[in-house]
Amino acid sequence: MISQELEDAVTTGVRYVKTLGACGAEAYLSVSRSRRAKSQNGVLEDLTRSKRGGLGVRVLRQGPDGIRVGSATTSDLSRRDVKDLFKQAWELSSLGDEDPWIRQADPEGADDLPSRFDASTELLTAEDRVRRARLLEEAARNASPRVCAVRDSSWADGSGASLLLTDKGVRALDMASTCSASIELAAEWDDDRQAACHWDIGRSPDSINIEAVGREAAKKAEQKLKPKQLPAGKYTVALHPEVSVDMLGIVASMLNAESVLRGRSLFADKLDSAIASPLLTLIDDGRMPYGLGTAPWDGEGVPTRRNVLIQDGVLASYLHNLRTAAEMGATTTANASRGTTGAGITTFNLFPLAGAKNAESIITQVKDGVMITEIMGLHTVNPVSGDMSVGASGIRIRNGTLEESVDRMTFAGNLRDLLLSIVEVGSDLRWYGSSAGLTMLLEEVTLGGG
């Protein structure tokens, strides 16, 4: 997907800018192609194909107190000469602030991981995609007679490649394919109508269970019908895996070392301190075989690794790239992200360690509580204080049994208090893309009624 001619042109550009006086140069190439079929109420709505690509270069200029950085990008990958792009970045580097913590990786490691690319994805035809989108809608309608409308039933697939080249000799190539099925629908009972959606993503067409996606979407919509109002108070709360995965994603964002350095993290200065229940261990693994986030190298060309972020409730590590590791006197965790327009810190395959009890046995021990199946507004959690007040909906639990739907709840409190209140962690680890969640049981959670 990335031609040798283009790679040679970029390599020439890296060498050229070094002759201008640059102390470092990097180039990131990215190309992708995607296809999508969308059906609505049995009618084909959309059938699209797209191709995208870009080149981003970063040039380093040594100053008396640090390194200045200049960047430039282009989406024209048909060019045979990109030296002007590197020259533009070199000129812009004279305008930046000096940073004493900028670092570059040395060549290291090899791509010894299972392939992230499945050639069968490229063999799908437009007719295959349309058929899969329609099968998804049929599966949802067959799963429940209460499904009254399907707003979007889609199949999408694609493939992409990225290549990082640096003057240090790093050549980090990655290539991957993805397939996904998603559906948004509505269910109706008497005068009540509720919407729901579900999706799944994998590396190959065979990794997606279309019927399961349709059934789950229909089940979600049915469970939300005829909601009751929940009296305000403190409850035992079971978080559905789809909710816990979002909550743990917020936690991971607060473990980003860039956020910590900026004073924008609840967990700043908390290394080696208990920040959660001893039942919670949170891991990010960039080398997990067949993981959707798996990659041989991070965005700086450092070999990825398995990082334990929270160990038995104790904060064990922040997420680092080379720059943050240098400033904090740590070792990079190889979590650098890279795109054609910038760099940062990311997770690869984020998941909690599973417990011993299945979800059903956890629910049976709840006498008076709520299973939270959906939370709205988690992005509004204060990253410094951890205070939160978000909307939620779910299912009432009485004497260990899931009963009526409840909605328009206010889920309020402090994120750290919620983490400390975990009393059970389920065995039902479920992946949502490159992050996973499981059933979590929390005690004494304040819920407000609608």
C-alpha positions in Angstrom: 0.0 0.0 0.0 3.1 2.3 0.4 5.2 2.1 -2.7 8.9 1.8 -2.7 9.1 4.9 -4.8 7.3 7.0 -2.2 9.4 5.5 0.6 12.6 6.4 -1.3 11.4 10.0 -1.8 10.8 10.3 1.9 14.1 8.8 2.8 15.8 11.4 0.4 13.8 14.2 2.2 15.1 13.0 5.6 18.7 13.1 4.4 18.2 16.4 2.6 17.0 18.3 5.7 19.9 17.0 7.7 22.2 18.9 5.3 20.3 22.1 6.2 21.4 21.7 9.8 18.6 19.7 11.4 19.6 17.6 14.4 16.7 15.1 13.7 14.1 14.3 11.1 11.0 12.0 11.1 8.4 11.2 8.5 5.1 9.4 9.1 3.2 7.9 6.1 -0.3 6.7 6.4 -2.6 5.2 3.7 -6.0 3.6 4.1 -9.0 2.5 2.0 -12.5 1.8 3.3 -15.8 0.5 2.0 -19.3 0.7 3.5 -22.8 -0.5 2.8 -25.7 1.1 4.7 -29.3 -0.2 4.8 -32.3 1.6 6.4 -35.6 -0.3 6.8 -34.6 -2.8 4.1 -33.6 -0.1 1.6 -30.0 0.4 0.5 -29.1 3.9 1.6 -25.4 4.2 0.9 -22.6 2.3 -0.8 -19.3 4.0 -0.6 -15.6 3.5 -1.2 -12.9 5.9 -0.1 -9.1 6.2 0.0 -7.1 8.4 2.2 -3.4 9.1 2.7 -1.1 11.6 4.1 2.5 12.4 5.0 3.6 14.3 8.1 7.2 15.3 8.7 8.8 16.6 11.9 12.1 18.4 11.9 14.3 19.0 15.0 16.5 22.1 15.4 19.0 22.3 18.2 19.0 25.4 20.3 21.0 26.5 23.3 18.4 25.3 25.8 16.6 22.6 24.0 15.1 21.5 20.7 12.7 23.4 18.5 10.3 21.4 16.4 8.8 22.2 13.0 6.1 20.2 11.2 4.5 20.1 7.8 2.0 17.8 6.1 0.6 16.9 2.7 -2.2 14.7 1.5 -0.7 14.4 -2.0 1.1 11.1 -2.1 1.6 11.1 -5.8 4.6 13.5 -5.5 8.0 12.1 -6.5 10.0 14.8 -4.5 9.1 15.9 -1.0 12.2 17.8 -0.1 10.2 21.1 -0.2 8.0 19.7 2.6 11.0 19.0 4.8 12.4 22.5 4.0 9.1 24.0 5.1 9.2 22.1 8.4 12.9 23.2 8.8 11.9 26.9 8.4 9.0 26.5 10.8 11.3 24.9 13.4 13.0 28.3 13.9 9.7 29.7 15.3 9.0 27.1 18.0 9.8 27.1 21.7 12.8 25.2 22.9 12.1 21.9 24.7 14.8 20.2 26.6 12.9 16.9 26.8 12.5 16.0 23.1 13.9 12.6 22.4 14.1 10.2 19.5 14.1 6.4 19.5 17.0 4.2 18.3 16.1 1.3 16.0 15.0 -1.7 18.1 12.9 -4.8 18.0 11.2 -6.6 15.1 7.7 -7.3 13.9 7.3 -10.8 15.4 3.6 -10.5 16.0 0.8 -12.4 14.2 -0.3 -10.5 11.1 -2.9 -7.7 11.6 -3.9 -8.0 8.0 -6.5 -10.5 6.6 -6.5 -10.7 2.8 -10.1 -12.0 2.8 -11.2 -8.5 3.6 -10.0 -7.3 0.3 -12.0 -10.0 -1.5 -15.4 -8.8 -0.4 -17.5 -7.4 -3.2 -20.1 -4.6 -3.0 -22.8 -7.3 -3.2 -21.2 -9.0 -0.1 -21.4 -5.8 1.9 -25.0 -5.1 0.9 -26.0 -8.6 1.9 -24.3 -8.4 5.3 -25.9 -5.0 6.0 -29.4 -6.5 5.2 -28.7 -9.7 7.2 -27.9 -7.6 10.2 -31.3 -5.9 10.0 -33.0 -9.2 9.5 -31.3 -10.6 12.5 -32.5 -7.7 14.7 -36.1 -7.9 13.4 -36.1 -11.7 13.9 -34.9 -11.3 17.5 -37.8 -9.2 18.6 -41.3 -8.5 17.2 -41.1 -5.1 19.0 -38.4 -3.8 16.6 -40.3 -1.2 14.7 -37.7 0.7 12.8 -34.1 0.3 11.7 -32.4 3.6 11.3 -28.9 2.4 10.2 -27.7 -1.1 9.5 -24.2 -1.0 8.2 -21.3 -3.2 7.2 -17.8 -1.6 6.8 -14.4 -2.9 6.1 -11.0 -1.5 5.1 -7.3 -1.8 5.4 -4.5 0.5 6.0 -0.7 0.8 6.4 1.6 3.2 8.2 5.3 3.8 8.1 7.6 5.8 10.4 11.0 6.7 9.1 13.6 8.6 11.1 17.2 9.8 10.6 18.1 7.5 13.5 17.4 4.5 11.3 14.0 3.6 12.6 11.7 2.0 10.0 8.5 1.0 11.7 5.9 -0.5 9.3 2.4 -1.6 10.2 -0.4 -3.0 8.1 -3.9 -4.0 9.3 -7.4 -4.8 8.2 -10.7 -4.2 10.0 -14.3 -5.2 9.5 -17.3 -3.9 11.5 -21.1 -4.3 11.7 -23.3 -1.7 13.5 -27.0 -1.2 13.8 -29.2 1.5 15.3 -32.9 0.7 15.8 -36.1 1.4 17.7 -38.4 -0.9 19.6 -42.0 -0.1 20.4 -44.5 -1.3 23.0 -47.9 0.4 23.2 -47.1 4.1 23.2 -43.5 3.8 24.2 -40.6 3.8 21.8 -36.9 3.3 22.7 -33.8 3.4 20.6 -30.7 1.3 20.9 -27.5 0.4 19.0 -24.9 -2.2 19.0 -21.7 -3.0 17.0 -18.8 -5.3 16.7 -15.4 -5.0 15.1 -12.7 -7.5 14.1 -9.8 -8.1 11.7 -11.6 -10.3 9.2 -15.2 -10.9 7.9 -15.5 -14.2 9.7 -14.7 -12.5 13.1 -18.0 -10.7 13.1 -21.1 -12.6 14.3 -23.8 -10.6 12.4 -26.7 -12.4 14.1 -25.3 -11.8 17.5 -24.9 -8.0 16.8 -28.6 -7.8 15.7 -29.9 -9.8 18.7 -28.0 -7.7 21.1 -29.3 -4.4 19.7 -32.9 -5.7 19.8 -32.4 -6.9 23.4 -31.1 -3.5 24.4 -34.1 -1.7 23.0 -36.5 -4.2 24.5 -34.9 -3.8 28.0 -35.4 0.0 27.8 -39.2 -0.2 27.1 -41.7 1.1 29.7 -39.1 2.6 32.0 -40.0 3.5 35.6 -38.7 6.3 37.8 -36.1 5.4 40.4 -36.5 7.0 43.9 -33.3 9.0 44.7 -31.0 7.3 47.2 -28.0 5.0 47.6 -27.9 1.7 45.8 -25.8 -1.2 45.0 -24.8 -0.7 41.4 -23.8 -3.3 38.8 -22.0 -1.7 35.9 -22.6 -3.5 32.6 -19.3 -4.3 30.7 -20.3 -1.6 28.1 -20.4 1.0 30.9 -17.3 -0.2 32.7 -15.2 -0.1 29.5 -16.1 3.6 29.1 -15.3 4.3 32.8 -11.9 2.6 32.6 -11.2 4.6 29.4 -11.7 7.8 31.4 -9.3 6.5 34.1 -6.7 5.7 31.4 -7.0 9.2 30.0 -6.1 10.5 33.5 -3.0 8.2 33.6 -1.7 9.9 30.4 1.6 11.5 31.5 1.0 14.6 29.4 -2.2 15.2 31.5 -0.2 14.6 34.7 2.5 17.1 33.8 -0.1 19.7 33.0 -1.8 19.3 36.3 -4.9 17.9 34.6 -5.2 14.6 36.2 -6.9 13.3 39.4 -4.0 10.8 39.8 -1.1 13.3 39.7 1.5 12.5 42.4 -0.4 9.2 43.2 2.2 6.6 42.0 2.4 3.7 44.4 -0.8 4.9 46.1 -4.1 3.0 46.4 -6.5 4.7 43.9 -9.0 1.8 43.5 -10.3 -1.3 45.1 -7.7 -4.1 45.5 -10.0 -6.1 43.0 -9.0 -3.8 40.1 -5.9 -4.5 38.0 -5.8 -2.5 34.8 -3.4 -3.4 31.9 -2.5 -2.0 28.5 -0.9 -4.5 26.2 0.4 -3.4 22.8 1.6 -6.9 22.0 -1.5 -9.0 22.7 -1.8 -11.6 19.9 -4.8 -10.7 17.7 -5.7 -7.7 19.7 -7.4 -4.9 17.7 -5.0 -2.4 19.1 -1.9 -4.5 18.7 1.1 -3.0 16.9 4.8 -3.9 16.8 6.0 -0.4 17.6 4.5 2.8 19.1 4.3 6.1 17.3 8.0 6.8 18.0 9.3 3.5 16.8 9.7 2.0 20.3 8.7 -1.7 20.5 5.3 -2.0 22.3 5.0 -3.9 25.5 2.6 -5.0 28.3 2.1 -2.3 31.0 0.4 -2.8 34.3 -1.2 0.6 35.1 -3.1 -0.3 38.2 -2.0 -3.4 40.2 -4.5 -4.6 42.9 -5.8 -1.1 43.2 -2.4 0.6 43.4 -1.2 3.0 40.8 1.8 1.3 39.2 2.5 3.4 36.1 1.5 6.4 34.0 1.3 6.1 30.2 4.5 7.6 28.7 6.1 8.5 25.4 9.9 9.4 25.2 9.3 13.0 26.0 7.2 12.6 29.1 9.4 9.8 30.4 12.5 12.1 30.1 10.8 14.9 32.0 9.5 12.7 34.8 12.6 10.6 35.1 10.9 7.5 34.1 11.1 4.9 31.3 8.9 5.1 28.3 5.9 2.7 28.3 5.9 2.8 24.5 2.5 4.4 24.3 3.4 7.2 21.9 0.7 7.9 19.2 1.5 9.3 15.8 -0.5 10.7 13.0 0.3 12.8 10.0 -0.7 16.0 11.9 0.7 15.3 15.3 1.8 13.0 18.1 0.6 12.2 21.6 0.0 9.3 24.0 -2.5 6.4 23.5 -3.5 3.0 24.7 -3.3 -0.2 22.6 -5.3 -3.0 24.2 -6.8 -1.7 27.5 -8.5 -4.2 29.8 -9.1 -5.1 33.5 -8.1 -8.5 34.8 -11.2 -10.7 35.1 -12.5 -12.0 38.4 -13.9 -15.4 39.2 -17.7 -14.8 39.3 -19.9 -14.6 36.2 -22.3 -11.8 35.8 -25.4 -13.8 36.8 -23.9 -14.8 40.1 -22.9 -11.2 40.9 -26.5 -10.0 40.1 -28.0 -12.7 42.4 -26.3 -11.3 45.4 -27.9 -7.8 45.0 -31.0 -7.3 47.1 -31.8 -3.7 46.2 -29.9 -2.2 43.3 -29.6 -1.2 39.7 -27.8 -2.6 36.7 -26.4 0.5 34.8 -26.5 -0.3 31.1 -25.9 3.2 29.7 -24.2 6.4 30.8 -24.4 9.7 29.0 -21.8 12.4 29.5 -18.8 10.6 31.0 -16.6 13.0 29.1 -17.8 15.7 31.5 -16.0 14.1 34.4 -13.7 16.8 36.0 -10.2 15.4 35.2 -8.6 17.2 38.2 -11.2 16.6 41.0 -12.9 13.5 39.6 -16.3 14.9 40.4 -19.0 13.7 38.1 -22.8 14.0 37.6 -24.0 12.1 34.5 -27.2 10.7 33.1 -27.8 7.0 33.3 -30.3 4.3 32.5 -30.5 0.7 33.4 -32.5 -2.2 35.0 -33.8 -2.4 38.5 -32.5 -5.3 40.6 -34.6 -6.8 43.4 -33.6 -9.8 45.4 -31.1 -10.9 42.8 -33.4 -10.6 39.8 -33.4 -8.1 36.9 -36.8 -6.5 36.7 -38.1 -3.2 35.2 -36.3 -0.6 33.1 -35.3 2.6 34.9 -34.1 5.8 33.1 -33.5 9.5 33.6 -31.2 8.8 36.5 -28.4 11.0 37.7 -25.3 9.0 38.5 -23.3 11.4 40.8 -20.2 11.2 42.9 -16.4 11.1 42.6 -14.6 8.8 40.2 -12.0 7.8 42.8 -14.7 7.0 45.3 -16.4 4.8 42.7 -13.2 3.0 42.0 -12.6 2.4 45.7 -16.2 1.1 46.1 -15.8 -1.9 43.7 -16.7 -5.1 45.6 -16.9 -7.6 42.8 -15.2 -7.9 39.4 -16.9 -10.3 36.9 -15.4 -13.0 34.7 -17.3 -11.8 31.7 -14.6 -9.8 30.0 -16.0 -8.3 26.7 -14.0 -6.5 24.1 -15.3 -3.3 22.4 -12.7 -2.6 19.8 -9.3 -2.3 21.5 -10.7 -1.9 25.0 -12.5 -4.3 27.3 -15.0 -4.1 30.1 -16.7 -6.5 32.5 -19.4 -6.5 35.1 -18.4 -4.5 38.2 -20.4 -4.3 41.4 -20.2 -1.0 43.4 -21.6 -0.4 46.9 -23.3 2.7 48.2 -23.6 4.7 45.0 -25.8 7.8 44.9 -28.5 7.7 42.2 -31.0 10.5 41.6 -34.4 9.8 40.1 -35.7 11.5 37.0 
